[in-house]
Every structure is written in structure tokens, then in C-alpha cells.
Amino acid sequence: MRYEKIDNELFVRNRVRLAELLGPGAMVIVHSNDILPANADGVLPFVQNRDLYYLSGVDQEETVVILFPDAAEEKDREILFVRETSELLSIWEGEKLSKKQASEVSGISQVNWSSSFEAHFHRLMPQARSVYLATNEHLRAQVVVETRNARFIKECQARYPLHDYQRLAPLMDQVRVIKDKVELKQLQKAIDVTEAGFRRVLKFIKPGVGEWEIEAEYLHEFVRSRSKGFAYPPIVGAGKNACVLHYVENNTICQDGEMVLMDVAAEWANWNADMTRTVPVNGRFTERQRDVYNSVLRVQRGSTDFLRPGVTQQEWRDHTIELMETELIKLGLVDAEEAKGQDPRDRHLVKNYYMHGIGHHLGLDVHDVGDAYEPVKEGMVFTVEPGIYIREENLGVRIEDNVLIGKDENINLFANFPIEVEEIEEAMNP
């Protein structure tokens, strides 16, 4: 791994928090993700199952965690299984974790090779009153490839059909949505690396530069900072491309007089930042660009101020749309009288220029887990990302920060980033 070792007390606390939600006699089993094939003999880069990583800190394939707080023998209450290394494996892929190393990473004392999982599992299963198994239940998930956990669920239920099976996902949502202090440190590091990339490109952007070259500048800064790279496929869209919400081609030349929208962020130790910034290609805002940019910035700040403990996410979205409608009227994009006559539950006029949500949970996943209907709580982290997209003007502006919900006030984790018009122009014209 490139990143510094993480204090294993984080993963110990994570397991304790999960155990507190389990009923008597409950056993939890979580498998790592597979290494997925690409073409011929190629494979895709390995991405660890986030629940397994959250509970163990192990970023390696063929890993399994068993948590059984009420097991008869203490040694069976937490068991970690990792892939056994060999001389051949070390030559071709490098060393895998030893049992001692896996214990140091996870804080789990009982570590066995993955090859022994079946024997331990079948020995413990008769003791379990209920079994919690891992599934991906994210509202946006499109699961078309069978995962290692999904295969295990079928095998487990076929062999032990009369056990009480439970969904682990709702419990993991509860524990993962509130961020630990060590977890916030990793997230802030991802944001700091993202900031370094943003400051780099502010000095690089100019008319004639390719969107792909801006992408490359970010990647250079991220990797040299020991990140694995992008948290998600980067969006670098100039001019009309900024009005395409999921534009990822990044293949156009940036022209003088255009704005370039950059939805780009780094990962760090599997935690993810999520940033969007929009800047003028030539380093100077026109009056129209300044007005639109400042409207988005006012909406973002007003939306962030509203996002406090006890507020529902639907209330947050509704409030943001009200703020946006006011700004769109100021910009001459929405007629004030027409706006008064529309259904307040719909506000379809706003959606002509602002057609996406205001934000989402952030953490180990970019669109992190969490109940969309649960009121906001202290310790959650959200993105706040309003935008205005004026296709007839080839002008799109989005501004996105990551915000920690605090007890007395919110904490903007992007506080060091240049964001005011004057700050951006100064950074682009040193």
C-alpha cells in the first residue's frame, strides 16, 4: 500500500459499533471482492469490499471476516482469514500479508489462511442463532456481476436452509454513516491531495489546452502524493461540455472565453474526496460568468447552512430548490410571475437549469451508504454541489465541497480551497 499505516484502533472500534447492533447469538460473515477479469488474461484493478475494509483494514483479495460476539470460545469471536503467500506468488505479485501483519493491520488476534475458512465456518455455524450476510443495497446500485458475497449467500443457504438469515447492509449503513475521528483524518488527506491537484491546474489552464491534459495534471499530482489516483472517473468539461452532467470523454480543446467545469477528486487509503470547481479558461471571469458563478456559490452556502442535525434530506433538497429559484430569477433565466404560478411541489422551471440533487453521503464510497430518509446527524459527511447549466449559452457552473456535520456548526473540509472569483483569478494569474 502507498498510504501510511492506519491505527488499527479504528477497525477495532468499527467492529465494536457493529457488535452493539447485533442480537444474541448473531454471526457476521463478510467476504472480500473478487479480482475481476478484463479481456484475454487481463484483470481490472482490485477494489476491496468496503464493508470488509471498514471492519478489518485489510486491502487484499481472498479475505474473509467472521464476527461472532457470543461464540462459546473467545478465540472464535473475531476471526480473520487472509490469502496464504508462497514463493511463486511473491515472485509474480509480491508478498501477501503474513498472519502477524494481518493481525497488526486489523487488530484481530485470531488470523488463519483463507484455505481454512470452510472448516472454521462449518464448525461455528451450529452455534449461531442468526447469520448476517453482506449484500449491496445502495439505492443506485446496478449489480450485474455476481460477487463473492453473493455466491457465498447461495452456498450458505443451500447447506443450512433452516438458519435465520439477516441483512447486514442496514447495520453497516448505520455504523458507516457516522465518521470516526481517524476516518475523518483519512478523508481530509484525500481532500488535501485534491487541493494540491486543483492548485496545480489553476496555473496550467489556458486557451488551447486539452481537457485530457487537465485530467493528466490532476493525475500527476494525485499519484505523486501517493494516492492510487482518481476517486471516480474525472469530468473535465469546457464550454458546452460543462452542461453534460456525466461528461467523461475529456477530449475537447478549451477555448478562450469558455468556462471549464472539473468534477475531479483523489482517493486516499480507500476514502474519497469529491470536488467540483468551475473556472474561466483564460483566467478572467466575464460579467455573465461572474454572475452565474456567484449565484451558484450563494446557493451552495445557503444550502450548507441549512444542512443541520434533525433536517431531513428531502427538506434540504426543497430548501435548495427555493434558493436556486431566487437566483435563476435574478439571472433572468426564470420569470418571477411564471414562477409564482407553478406547483410549489414541482418547481419545474428550476429543473430546466438545475436538474440534479444537492448532495450525498461521502466516505469509503463516493456515493456512500446511508438511509436517504434518515434525518441528518452529527458526524455525517455530505457533498454540497449545486449547479446552473445554461445550454443555450454553453455555460455550466457547479461548485462542490465536502461538509462534516458538527454539533454546533458545520465544518467545510474544503476550507483551504480558493473559491471566490477574486481568489481564483489571483491563483490563475500569479
Beta strands, then each sheet from edge to edge (+ up, - down):
strand 1: 26-31
strand 2: 64-67
strand 3: 78-82
strand 4: 110-113
strand 5: 130-133
strand 6: 164-167
strand 7: 235-238
strand 8: 259-263
strand 9: 267-268
strand 10: 271-272
strand 11: 276-280
strand 12: 381-384
strand 13: 387-390
strand 14: 395-398
strand 15: 401-404
strand 16: 411-412
sheet 1: 4+ 3+ 2- 1+ 5+ 6+
sheet 2: 7+ 8- 11+
sheet 3: 9+ 10-
sheet 4: 12+ 15- 16+
sheet 5: 13+ 14-
end
